[in-house]
Amino acid sequence: MNETARKLMKRIDDASFAMDDVILYLDTHPDDRNALNYYRYVVALRKEAVKAYEASFGPLTIEDADDACTWSWLTERWPWEGEV
């Protein structure tokens, strides 16, 4: 994984963690407007990072694959075979 992909995955992971964390908080504090605004903020950050990642490196999940995607992972190098 190159440095750009690594940085984007870190942004996705960080935003995903923040989303999960604030969701747990909102379960017990559903009227906290600041927490709800923060949730919306991190959702937008994650969407932006996922969009940037997928534009450069392909879909992260099968749900994000479109009809134009191919199953080229069978012909490409695997992560344990060195730099992909």
VEXVO-816374 format. One line per field, with one value per residue (C-alpha): residue in one letter; x, y, z; residue number from 0. Coordinates in steps of 0.05 Angstrom, whole numbers. Layout:
BEGIN
r <- (A  ...)
px <- (X  ...)
py <- (Y  ...)
pz <- (Z  ...)
k <- (NUM  ...)
END
This chain:
BEGIN
r <- (M  N  E  T  A  R  K  L  M  K  R  I  D  D  A  S  F  A  M  D  D  V  I  L  Y  L  D  T  H  P  D  D  R  N  A  L  N  Y  Y  R  Y  V  V  A  L  R  K  E  A  V  K  A  Y  E  A  S  F  G  P  L  T  I  E  D  A  D  D  A  C  T  W  S  W  L  T  E  R  W  P  W  E  G  E  V)
px <- (0  30  35  -26  -69  -43  -59  -129  -142  -119  -169  -224  -206  -202  -269  -301  -276  -303  -370  -375  -354  -404  -460  -449  -452  -515  -548  -548  -550  -599  -614  -541  -541  -466  -455  -505  -469  -403  -432  -454  -384  -347  -396  -379  -305  -310  -351  -299  -241  -277  -293  -220  -195  -243  -227  -153  -152  -220  -279  -270  -331  -371  -430  -387  -367  -402  -415  -350  -308  -271  -245  -173  -151  -140  -86  -52  0  -24  -4  44  79  108  87  20)
py <- (0  67  127  162  101  92  164  159  94  127  184  133  93  155  181  112  107  177  159  95  132  189  140  105  172  192  127  155  229  235  308  332  377  387  312  305  361  327  261  296  327  261  227  280  271  196  203  251  205  143  180  202  132  99  149  130  58  27  7  -11  -55  -96  -48  8  -30  -10  -49  -24  -57  -120  -175  -158  -176  -246  -223  -170  -180  -198  -154  -206  -210  -140  -72  -74)
pz <- (0  -20  26  -3  5  76  95  66  103  167  156  142  205  249  224  231  303  319  288  330  393  385  367  434  469  432  455  525  509  450  462  459  398  399  396  339  301  313  287  223  217  223  176  124  137  128  63  35  53  25  -40  -47  -33  -81  -136  -133  -109  -123  -79  -6  -1  -51  -41  -69  -132  -195  -258  -289  -235  -252  -207  -222  -151  -177  -225  -182  -128  -59  1  28  -39  -31  -53  -89)
k <- (0  1  2  3  4  5  6  7  8  9  10  11  12  13  14  15  16  17  18  19  20  21  22  23  24  25  26  27  28  29  30  31  32  33  34  35  36  37  38  39  40  41  42  43  44  45  46  47  48  49  50  51  52  53  54  55  56  57  58  59  60  61  62  63  64  65  66  67  68  69  70  71  72  73  74  75  76  77  78  79  80  81  82  83)
END
